[in-house]
């Protein structure tokens, strides 16, 4: 009887340890990093058979791993549950870039551009810095200054109406459309959307208005902006966004930017390998800051 009791105790202890420790490979978009509390918040992808896509906080045992993380970064990590506390371990940071031919070519051209003109790196706004003011014209022919949007969160991306790949400009604009729908009761009051057109010679006037109409954009909430090409390039350069003419089309990098209520850069997501929900979670995190 004593031996049986001991074996039962060992079995129960082993079972409790299994229940207390559960590990899953995970990935997602970083929403918030708190070095002081050794934690971060991630908008996680679905883990089949375990959980749906959701926003989750994680404890981090080694605070040094947080130093390189910024909101808007994609991360792969091991999700570990110990005694009902979730930890992020083996964190590997990356970008939301993909490896299709055009983004790869654009990345190579960007690297060449930085090498030939190193001063461009110094002009790129980093997270936490104030975004310089700029003024461009929207689909309703109104001049929009970034400075006039202070007090609101700004979600910004780039595109052009003739972009042939639906996973590039169209996807990024669809992300903004989904964000507008999610926060329809706060849009215009707490949130403004900007799409900066990188083909201003074509995307202006009626063409610009028609393109905005594809997304049923309310010009009081979502501004499709155009202007002289040098000014477009200057604004794009602030976020490390580059584009080049290529036989009537444009080769370009992909960037989605979030600016906080004080006009500071909150996030600069490179690429398109993130979901509209994750972008919405990031926007909400910035809107809900004290």
Secondary structure, DSSP 4 states (H G I P E B T S, - for coil): -HHHHHHHHHHHHHHHHHHHEEEEEEEEEEEEEETTTTEEEEEEPPBTTTB-SEEEEEE-S-GGGGTT--TT-EEEEEEEEETTEEEEEEEEEE-B---SHHHHHHHHHHHHHHHH-THHHHTSPPTTSBPPP-EEE-TTS-EEEGGGGTTSEEEEEEE-TT---TTTHHHHHHHHHHHHHHTTTTBTTTEEEEEEES-TTTSSHHHHHHHHHHTT--TTTEEEEB--HHHHHHHHHHTT--EEEETTEEEE--EEEEE-TTSBEEEEEEBS-S-HHHHHHHHHHHHT--
